[in-house]
Amino acid sequence: MESKEELNERVDELESFYDMAVNRELKMINLKKEVQKLESKNGNGNNGATKEDSKKAPDNLEILNKKTQEQTNQPALSYLDDISPKR
């Protein structure tokens, strides 16, 4: 069984990866919006992208983190409590 310290390190790694992945997705969304603006400005159409594509995700990481922070952290924290030795 892993120690509490090892589990905390793993949780930190997972949170770091989660933030990186979310940031990447948000950058992709912003790039799609920029491409759509440029295409509409040049009259090239939308190449299959829809307005809904740009509306589905939040505009920044802070909004997304507010929605998911408790969901992400709570299971790991409760797991740590469950495996901690009782005093």
C-alpha positions as CSV (number, residue, x, y, z in Angstrom):
1,M,0.0,0.0,0.0
2,E,1.3,3.5,-0.9
3,S,2.1,6.0,1.8
4,K,0.0,9.1,2.2
5,E,3.0,11.2,1.0
6,E,3.3,9.0,-2.2
7,L,-0.5,9.4,-2.8
8,N,-0.3,13.1,-2.3
9,E,2.5,13.3,-4.9
10,R,0.5,11.2,-7.3
11,V,-2.5,13.5,-6.8
12,D,-0.3,16.5,-7.5
13,E,0.9,14.8,-10.7
14,L,-2.6,14.1,-11.9
15,E,-3.8,17.7,-11.1
16,S,-0.8,19.0,-13.1
17,F,-1.6,16.8,-16.0
18,Y,-5.3,17.8,-15.8
19,D,-4.5,21.5,-15.9
20,M,-2.1,21.0,-18.8
21,A,-4.7,19.0,-20.8
22,V,-7.5,21.6,-20.0
23,N,-5.2,24.5,-21.0
24,R,-4.5,22.7,-24.3
25,E,-8.1,22.2,-25.1
26,L,-8.9,25.8,-24.2
27,K,-6.2,27.0,-26.6
28,M,-7.6,24.8,-29.3
29,I,-11.1,26.3,-28.8
30,N,-9.6,29.8,-29.0
31,L,-7.7,28.9,-32.1
32,K,-10.9,27.5,-33.7
33,K,-12.7,30.8,-32.9
34,E,-9.8,32.8,-34.4
35,V,-9.9,30.7,-37.6
36,Q,-13.6,31.1,-37.9
37,K,-13.3,34.9,-37.5
38,L,-10.6,35.0,-40.2
39,E,-12.5,32.7,-42.5
40,S,-15.7,34.8,-42.2
41,K,-13.7,38.0,-42.7
42,N,-12.2,36.5,-45.9
43,G,-15.5,35.0,-47.0
44,N,-14.1,31.4,-47.0
45,G,-17.0,29.9,-45.0
46,N,-16.6,27.8,-41.8
47,N,-15.1,24.6,-43.2
48,G,-17.5,22.5,-41.1
49,A,-17.1,24.3,-37.8
50,T,-20.3,25.5,-36.2
51,K,-21.1,28.3,-33.8
52,E,-22.0,25.6,-31.2
53,D,-18.3,24.3,-31.3
54,S,-17.1,27.6,-29.9
55,K,-20.0,27.9,-27.3
56,K,-19.6,24.4,-25.8
57,A,-16.6,25.1,-23.6
58,P,-15.8,27.8,-21.1
59,D,-13.6,30.7,-22.3
60,N,-11.0,30.2,-19.6
61,L,-9.6,27.7,-17.2
62,E,-10.9,29.5,-14.1
63,I,-14.5,28.8,-15.0
64,L,-13.7,25.2,-15.7
65,N,-11.8,24.7,-12.5
66,K,-14.7,26.1,-10.5
67,K,-17.0,23.5,-11.9
68,T,-14.7,20.6,-11.5
69,Q,-12.3,21.3,-8.6
70,E,-14.5,19.6,-6.0
71,Q,-15.2,16.7,-8.3
72,T,-11.5,16.2,-9.0
73,N,-10.1,16.7,-5.5
74,Q,-12.8,15.1,-3.3
75,P,-12.3,11.4,-4.3
76,A,-8.6,11.6,-3.8
77,L,-8.9,13.3,-0.5
78,S,-11.6,10.9,0.8
79,Y,-9.4,8.0,-0.3
80,L,-6.5,9.4,1.7
81,D,-8.8,9.7,4.7
82,D,-9.9,6.1,4.2
83,I,-6.5,4.6,4.2
84,S,-5.0,6.8,6.9
85,P,-4.3,4.9,10.1
86,K,-6.9,5.6,12.7
87,R,-5.5,7.1,15.9
